Amino acid sequence: MILQAHAKVNLTLDVLGKRPDGYHALRTVMAAISLADEVSVHPAPDVRVSADAALPADNTAYRAATLYQKRYRCGGAHMHIKKRIPSQAGLGGASADAAAVLKAMQSFYGAATERELYALAREVGADVPFCLHGGVALCEGVGEILTPLPAIRCPIVLLKGEGGVSTGALFASLSLPVAHAGSELAVTAIQQDDLRTLASALGNALQASAEKMCGEIAENLQRLKELGALGVCMSGSGACVYGLFESRAAAARAVEQLADAPFACVSELC
């Protein structure tokens, strides 16, 4: 199977507090975007992963396939990942890869119920259930409680500098709770297909702390504003930022002005 593992952006992100299990309670509106890794998966007796970019030995694709194989005592998979989603970006690339592998394993072996498959996804990582679901959703808990929302079509520009942000260090630096309180407005805007209201509701409670760790984030947000974005925000724990644009042509013109950036592209909310 060849699957497209779609990146995501956080349209809103609130950090409500720390749970007894050590994870942070979140409320976030997430949307899949057209930027995607390509994941090729073949059924096999064991589990192997290769990629056209460096991956950690215990990468999420490997963990997802191994967890499925051990849980259901079935075959494994050989996987190859063509990376298109930048790392340390807050775009969920590793989670998207894991979700694609779980879809492939389920297609090959059919051993899990839908509920069990989502439980496996949660074991692999907090964003994996959303990546398994796709589309647009309000995500709560640690990200695994999903409320589907209607699709909202919009071109976006993604922009990332050389720097990255450590997710662990970022969460450790927070004074809780940190809420930006735009999630309810974003949900309403999406339900009403109101792009301008959605643009005004964008917000990420991690952004201020991330900007202290990586000064490029604030600079890149300002660049997108100056290039005509309706609204801008940082995705996840950063360091990628994005802007919503009224038309693909406007987004393409903005990217032409970002030729000096290490990573800049036009994508779509999908």
Stockholm file with secondary structure:
# STOCKHOLM 1.0

chainA/1-270         MILQAHAKVNLTLDVLGKRPDGYHALRTVMAAISLADEVSVHPAPDVRVSADAALPADNTAYRAATLYQKRYRCGGAHMHIKKRIPSQAGLGGASADAAAVLKAMQSFYGAATERELYALAREVGADVPFCLHGGVALCEGVGEILTPLPAIRCPIVLLKGEGGVSTGALFASLSLPVAHAGSELAVTAIQQDDLRTLASALGNALQASAEKMCGEIAENLQRLKELGALGVCMSGSGACVYGLFESRAAAARAVEQLADAPFACVSELC
#=GR chainA/1-270 SS CEEEEEEEEEEEEEEEEECTTSCEEEEEEEEEEEEEEEEEEEEESSEEEEESSCCCTTCHHHHHHHHHHHHHTCCEEEEEEECCSCSSSSSCHHHHHHHHHHHHHHHHHCCSCHHHHHHHHHHHCTTHHHHHHCSEEEEEETTTEEEEECCCCEEEEEEECSCCCCHHHHHHTCCSCBCCCCHHHHHHHHHTTCHHHHHHHCEETTHHHHHHHCTHHHHHHHHHHHTTCSEEEECTTSSCEEEECSCHHHHHHHHHTTTTSSEEEEEEEC
#=GC SS_cons         CEEEEEEEEEEEEEEEEECTTSCEEEEEEEEEEEEEEEEEEEEESSEEEEESSCCCTTCHHHHHHHHHHHHHTCCEEEEEEECCSCSSSSSCHHHHHHHHHHHHHHHHHCCSCHHHHHHHHHHHCTTHHHHHHCSEEEEEETTTEEEEECCCCEEEEEEECSCCCCHHHHHHTCCSCBCCCCHHHHHHHHHTTCHHHHHHHCEETTHHHHHHHCTHHHHHHHHHHHTTCSEEEECTTSSCEEEECSCHHHHHHHHHTTTTSSEEEEEEEC
//
